[in-house]
Amino acid sequence: MSSSLLTLEHLDPEHLDAATRAIHNLVSSEIAESTFSQIVDGMPTFMSYVEFHDPPDDHPINDHETLCPGALEKTRELRAGFEPLTLSFNSCAVQAFQDSEAGSNEFELRLFELVAIACHQIAVQLYQLDDGVHKHQEHETWQAEAVSRLPKDRPYAGRLLPPATAFWHWHYKASHQYPNGIADVVGYWAEAKIFGGVVVFDRGETETEAKRVFLHASRYSGPRTLYPPTESQHRELMKFLLSEPGTDPCPLPLLDSMDNRPRYEAYDAFAYFHVFRDRYERVLPPERRIKDVCSTQDFPEIADRRYIIEKHWARATGESIDEAELAAAEERLRNITPSSPCWTGPVPWNGTQSIR
């Protein structure tokens, strides 16, 4: 969705209060403070980096175990002077929030969208300061040297290297087409750290809606699929965002469990099912990769299908089974997307729909 930019001043008092309160609560959270402090410092800590990637052997990240002196204090100083009304938002997102009825599902989804944009934009602005102990040039110099050492007969080896920043998410590094270039790569990393994944939406056939929110995580310990928050995660997040400051615990990040369903494979979500926040955010490979192995961490319904097969066989051989649990597993197996390996209906990549 392309449009002009607006500040939150265009909202009516009720919507403005909700949006500014939610953004203030987010930036005051411990996870946001930690994440933004690393950007201010100029380099993620070693433990933050290895949440997402293997650290290169000779990268300075290996010796960066904690924040450098002054980074946390500077972040808190910047936060003390922060004003949400200085941020600019996609005008379509602002108008959609304004048009939503307070307390409705649309209201909450559109609020989540504005908060995600705010988080991203703050990270961009902090990165652009380049005023930490670790200057951007430190990583850029390392990257240039790493590229120069790549074997000439392996042109694709560079794909495994970090981009021009150490703050990055595997699927969100198309800096050449981002409005803020490499700073937007940092913004997507900040979303993944704070929310649990980059915040994207089912935009529907019109590609302007927010029918459901999904998180695109990329942690080693988590799935590579996109998952929605559970109902309880969503309620806790909204309660926190809309609460009086300091009254409710922050539930972020929203990490996955077997209950976060249905899932989308990352390629399919963007190529076929209108799941994104902005169309410019990703570049897909030329072809959909066929996966030989899918894990229950990526698609929890695989475990349900396995369980159902086992229990139907047990019942057929006269064994007593838990019929209620079998019915529950069968119901869960219906809550899947065409991206799932358990899907048995028609799929777009067989020719019913073209890739964007």
C-alpha positions as CSV (number, residue, x, y, z in Angstrom):
1,M,0.0,0.0,0.0
2,S,1.6,3.3,-1.1
3,S,0.3,6.6,0.2
4,S,1.3,9.9,1.7
5,L,2.4,10.2,5.3
6,L,0.4,11.6,8.3
7,T,1.1,12.3,12.0
8,L,-1.3,11.1,14.6
9,E,-2.6,14.6,15.1
10,H,-5.2,13.8,12.4
11,L,-7.0,11.4,14.7
12,D,-10.0,12.3,16.9
13,P,-9.3,12.6,20.6
14,E,-10.4,9.0,21.5
15,H,-8.3,7.4,18.8
16,L,-5.4,9.7,19.4
17,D,-5.4,8.9,23.1
18,A,-5.4,5.2,22.4
19,A,-2.6,5.4,19.9
20,T,-0.3,7.6,21.9
21,R,-0.9,5.6,25.0
22,A,-0.1,2.4,23.2
23,I,3.1,3.7,21.7
24,H,4.3,5.2,25.1
25,N,3.6,1.8,26.8
26,L,5.5,0.0,24.1
27,V,8.7,2.2,24.3
28,S,8.6,2.0,28.1
29,S,8.7,-1.8,28.1
30,E,11.9,-3.6,29.1
31,I,12.1,-5.5,25.8
32,A,11.9,-2.2,23.8
33,E,14.5,-0.6,26.1
34,S,16.9,-3.4,25.6
35,T,16.3,-3.6,21.8
36,F,16.6,0.2,21.3
37,S,19.7,0.4,23.5
38,Q,21.5,-2.1,21.3
39,I,20.7,0.1,18.2
40,V,21.9,3.2,20.1
41,D,25.1,1.2,21.0
42,G,25.6,0.5,17.3
43,M,25.8,-3.3,17.5
44,P,23.6,-6.1,18.9
45,T,24.9,-8.1,21.8
46,F,26.2,-11.6,21.1
47,M,23.2,-13.3,22.7
48,S,20.8,-11.1,20.7
49,Y,22.6,-11.9,17.5
50,V,22.6,-15.7,18.0
51,E,18.8,-15.6,18.5
52,F,18.6,-15.2,14.8
53,H,22.0,-16.1,13.2
54,D,25.3,-17.9,13.5
55,P,27.9,-15.3,14.2
56,P,30.7,-15.2,11.7
57,D,34.0,-16.3,13.4
58,D,35.9,-13.1,12.9
59,H,33.0,-10.6,13.5
60,P,33.3,-8.1,16.4
61,I,29.9,-9.3,17.6
62,N,31.7,-12.3,19.2
63,D,33.2,-10.0,21.8
64,H,30.2,-7.8,22.4
65,E,28.6,-9.7,25.3
66,T,26.9,-6.7,27.0
67,L,25.9,-3.1,26.1
68,C,28.8,-0.6,26.1
69,P,28.8,2.0,28.9
70,G,26.4,4.8,28.3
71,A,24.2,3.1,25.7
72,L,21.4,2.4,28.2
73,E,21.5,5.8,29.8
74,K,21.4,7.5,26.4
75,T,18.4,5.4,25.3
76,R,16.6,6.4,28.5
77,E,17.4,10.1,27.9
78,L,16.1,9.9,24.3
79,R,12.9,8.1,25.6
80,A,12.3,10.8,28.1
81,G,12.1,13.4,25.3
82,F,10.2,11.2,22.9
83,E,6.8,12.4,21.6
84,P,4.6,10.1,19.4
85,L,3.3,13.1,17.5
86,T,6.7,13.5,15.9
87,L,6.3,10.2,14.1
88,S,4.9,9.9,10.5
89,F,2.6,7.0,9.4
90,N,1.2,5.7,6.2
91,S,-2.0,7.8,5.7
92,C,-4.0,4.6,4.8
93,A,-3.1,3.1,8.2
94,V,-4.0,6.3,10.1
95,Q,-7.3,6.6,8.3
96,A,-8.2,2.9,8.7
97,F,-7.6,3.3,12.5
98,Q,-9.7,6.5,12.6
99,D,-12.5,4.7,10.8
100,S,-12.6,1.8,13.2
101,E,-15.0,1.6,16.1
102,A,-13.3,1.9,19.5
103,G,-13.1,-1.6,21.1
104,S,-13.8,-3.5,17.9
105,N,-11.6,-6.2,16.4
106,E,-10.8,-3.8,13.6
107,F,-9.8,-1.1,16.1
108,E,-7.3,-3.5,17.8
109,L,-5.8,-4.7,14.6
110,R,-5.3,-1.2,13.3
111,L,-3.9,-0.1,16.6
112,F,-1.4,-3.0,16.4
113,E,-0.5,-1.8,12.9
114,L,0.3,1.7,14.1
115,V,2.3,0.5,17.1
116,A,4.4,-1.8,14.8
117,I,5.0,1.1,12.4
118,A,6.0,3.3,15.4
119,C,8.4,0.7,16.7
120,H,10.0,0.3,13.2
121,Q,10.3,4.1,12.7
122,I,11.9,4.6,16.1
123,A,14.5,2.0,15.3
124,V,15.2,3.6,12.0
125,Q,15.7,7.0,13.6
126,L,18.0,5.6,16.3
127,Y,20.1,3.8,13.8
128,Q,20.4,6.9,11.6
129,L,22.0,8.7,14.6
130,D,25.1,6.5,14.3
131,D,26.3,8.0,17.6
132,G,27.1,4.8,19.6
133,V,30.4,3.3,20.7
134,H,30.2,1.0,17.7
135,K,29.9,3.1,14.5
136,H,28.2,1.6,11.4
137,Q,31.6,1.7,9.6
138,E,32.8,-1.1,12.0
139,H,30.4,-3.6,10.5
140,E,30.6,-2.2,7.0
141,T,34.4,-2.6,6.9
142,W,34.1,-6.2,8.2
143,Q,31.4,-7.0,5.6
144,A,33.5,-5.5,2.7
145,E,36.5,-7.7,3.8
146,A,34.3,-10.8,4.1
147,V,33.0,-10.2,0.6
148,S,36.5,-9.8,-0.8
149,R,37.4,-13.3,0.6
150,L,34.5,-15.1,-1.0
151,P,35.6,-17.9,-3.4
152,K,35.3,-16.7,-7.0
153,D,33.8,-20.0,-8.1
154,R,30.9,-19.8,-5.6
155,P,28.9,-16.6,-6.6
156,Y,26.1,-17.4,-4.2
157,A,28.2,-17.8,-1.0
158,G,27.7,-14.2,-0.2
159,R,24.0,-14.8,0.5
160,L,25.0,-16.3,3.9
161,L,26.8,-13.1,5.0
162,P,25.0,-10.4,6.9
163,P,23.9,-7.4,4.9
164,A,25.3,-3.9,5.6
165,T,24.2,-4.0,9.2
166,A,24.4,-6.6,12.0
167,F,20.8,-5.9,12.9
168,W,18.9,-8.1,10.4
169,H,16.1,-10.5,9.7
170,W,16.6,-13.2,7.1
171,H,13.6,-12.3,5.0
172,Y,13.7,-8.5,5.4
173,K,17.0,-7.2,3.9
174,A,15.9,-5.7,0.5
175,S,17.4,-2.3,1.5
176,H,17.6,-1.2,-2.2
177,Q,13.8,-0.9,-2.3
178,Y,13.1,0.4,1.3
179,P,12.3,4.0,1.9
180,N,15.0,4.3,4.5
181,G,17.5,1.9,3.0
182,I,19.5,-0.2,5.4
183,A,17.9,1.6,8.3
184,D,14.7,-0.2,7.5
185,V,16.5,-3.5,7.7
186,V,17.3,-2.5,11.3
187,G,13.6,-1.6,11.8
188,Y,12.4,-5.0,10.8
189,W,15.0,-6.6,13.2
190,A,13.7,-4.5,16.0
191,E,10.1,-5.7,15.3
192,A,11.2,-9.3,15.4
193,K,13.0,-8.7,18.7
194,I,10.2,-6.8,20.4
195,F,7.0,-8.4,19.1
196,G,8.4,-11.9,18.3
197,G,8.4,-11.4,14.6
198,V,7.8,-8.8,11.9
199,V,4.2,-7.6,12.2
200,V,2.2,-8.4,9.0
201,F,-1.4,-8.7,8.1
202,D,-3.9,-10.6,5.9
203,R,-4.7,-7.7,3.6
204,G,-7.5,-9.6,1.7
205,E,-8.2,-9.5,-2.0
206,T,-8.1,-5.7,-2.0
207,E,-4.7,-5.7,-0.3
208,T,-5.9,-2.8,1.9
209,E,-7.5,-4.7,4.8
210,A,-6.2,-5.9,8.2
211,K,-8.3,-9.1,8.5
212,R,-5.8,-10.9,10.8
213,V,-2.3,-10.2,12.2
214,F,0.6,-12.6,11.8
215,L,4.2,-12.6,13.1
216,H,7.0,-13.5,10.8
217,A,9.7,-14.8,13.2
218,S,13.1,-16.0,12.3
219,R,14.6,-17.3,15.5
220,Y,16.7,-20.4,15.6
221,S,14.5,-21.7,18.4
222,G,11.2,-20.9,16.7
223,P,9.4,-21.7,13.5
224,R,10.2,-20.3,10.0
225,T,6.4,-20.1,9.3
226,L,4.2,-17.1,10.0
227,Y,1.9,-17.5,12.9
228,P,-1.0,-15.5,14.5
229,P,-1.0,-14.5,18.2
230,T,-3.4,-16.7,20.2
231,E,-6.5,-15.1,21.5
232,S,-5.0,-14.9,25.0
233,Q,-1.8,-13.3,23.6
234,H,-3.8,-10.8,21.7
235,R,-5.9,-9.9,24.8
236,E,-2.9,-9.5,27.0
237,L,-1.2,-7.3,24.4
238,M,-4.2,-5.1,24.0
239,K,-4.7,-4.8,27.7
240,F,-1.0,-3.8,28.1
241,L,-1.1,-1.3,25.3
242,L,-4.3,0.5,26.4
243,S,-3.6,0.4,30.1
244,E,-2.5,3.2,32.4
245,P,1.4,3.3,32.3
246,G,2.9,0.7,34.7
247,T,-0.4,-1.1,35.6
248,D,-0.1,-4.2,33.4
249,P,2.8,-6.5,32.6
250,C,4.2,-6.4,29.1
251,P,3.5,-9.8,27.3
252,L,6.1,-9.1,24.6
253,P,7.6,-10.9,22.7
254,L,4.7,-13.0,21.6
255,L,6.5,-16.3,21.0
256,D,5.0,-19.3,19.3
257,S,3.5,-22.5,20.8
258,M,1.5,-25.4,19.3
259,D,-1.6,-23.2,19.9
260,N,-0.5,-20.4,17.4
261,R,-2.5,-21.4,14.3
262,P,-3.0,-21.4,11.4
263,R,0.5,-21.1,9.9
264,Y,1.7,-19.8,6.5
265,E,4.9,-20.8,4.8
266,A,6.7,-17.5,4.2
267,Y,6.8,-17.7,0.4
268,D,3.2,-18.6,0.1
269,A,2.0,-15.9,2.4
270,F,3.5,-13.1,0.4
271,A,3.1,-14.6,-3.1
272,Y,-0.4,-16.0,-3.0
273,F,-2.3,-15.0,0.1
274,H,-1.9,-11.2,0.5
275,V,-0.1,-11.4,3.8
276,F,2.3,-8.5,4.3
277,R,2.4,-5.0,5.8
278,D,3.8,-3.2,2.7
279,R,4.4,-4.8,-0.7
280,Y,8.0,-3.5,-0.9
281,E,9.1,-5.3,2.3
282,R,10.3,-8.5,0.7
283,V,11.9,-10.0,-2.5
284,L,10.9,-13.5,-3.2
285,P,13.1,-16.1,-5.0
286,P,12.0,-16.8,-8.6
287,E,10.4,-20.1,-7.7
288,R,8.6,-21.7,-4.8
289,R,10.9,-24.1,-3.1
290,I,9.4,-27.6,-2.4
291,K,10.2,-28.7,1.1
292,D,11.0,-32.3,1.6
293,V,10.6,-32.2,5.4
294,C,8.2,-30.1,7.4
295,S,8.5,-30.0,11.2
296,T,5.8,-29.8,13.8
297,Q,7.4,-26.6,15.0
298,D,6.6,-25.0,11.6
299,F,3.2,-26.7,11.2
300,P,1.7,-28.0,14.5
301,E,-1.0,-29.8,12.6
302,I,1.5,-32.4,11.5
303,A,1.5,-33.8,15.0
304,D,-2.4,-33.8,15.0
305,R,-2.5,-35.7,11.7
306,R,0.0,-38.3,13.1
307,Y,-2.1,-38.6,16.3
308,I,-5.3,-39.1,14.3
309,I,-3.8,-41.8,12.1
310,E,-2.5,-43.6,15.2
311,K,-5.8,-43.4,17.1
312,H,-7.9,-44.5,14.1
313,W,-5.7,-47.6,13.8
314,A,-5.9,-48.2,17.5
315,R,-9.7,-48.0,17.4
316,A,-9.8,-50.4,14.4
317,T,-7.8,-53.0,16.3
318,G,-10.2,-52.8,19.3
319,E,-8.1,-50.5,21.5
320,S,-10.0,-48.0,23.7
321,I,-9.1,-44.4,22.9
322,D,-9.9,-40.9,24.1
323,E,-12.7,-40.0,21.7
324,A,-12.8,-36.4,23.0
325,E,-9.1,-35.9,22.4
326,L,-9.4,-37.4,19.0
327,A,-12.3,-35.1,18.1
328,A,-10.2,-32.1,19.3
329,A,-7.3,-33.2,17.2
330,E,-9.6,-33.5,14.1
331,E,-11.0,-30.0,14.8
332,R,-7.5,-28.6,15.1
333,L,-6.6,-30.2,11.8
334,R,-9.3,-28.2,10.1
335,N,-7.7,-24.9,11.2
336,I,-5.0,-24.8,8.6
337,T,-4.1,-22.8,5.5
338,P,-3.5,-24.0,1.9
339,S,0.2,-23.5,2.8
340,S,0.2,-26.4,5.2
341,P,1.6,-29.9,4.2
342,C,-1.7,-31.3,5.6
343,W,-3.8,-29.3,3.2
344,T,-5.7,-31.6,0.8
345,G,-7.6,-29.0,-1.3
346,P,-6.6,-27.0,-4.4
347,V,-3.5,-24.8,-4.0
348,P,-2.5,-21.6,-6.0
349,W,0.9,-22.9,-7.1
350,N,-0.7,-25.5,-9.2
351,G,-1.7,-22.8,-11.6
352,T,-4.9,-21.3,-10.1
353,Q,-3.2,-18.0,-9.2
354,S,-0.1,-16.3,-10.4
355,I,2.8,-15.0,-8.3
356,R,3.0,-11.3,-7.8
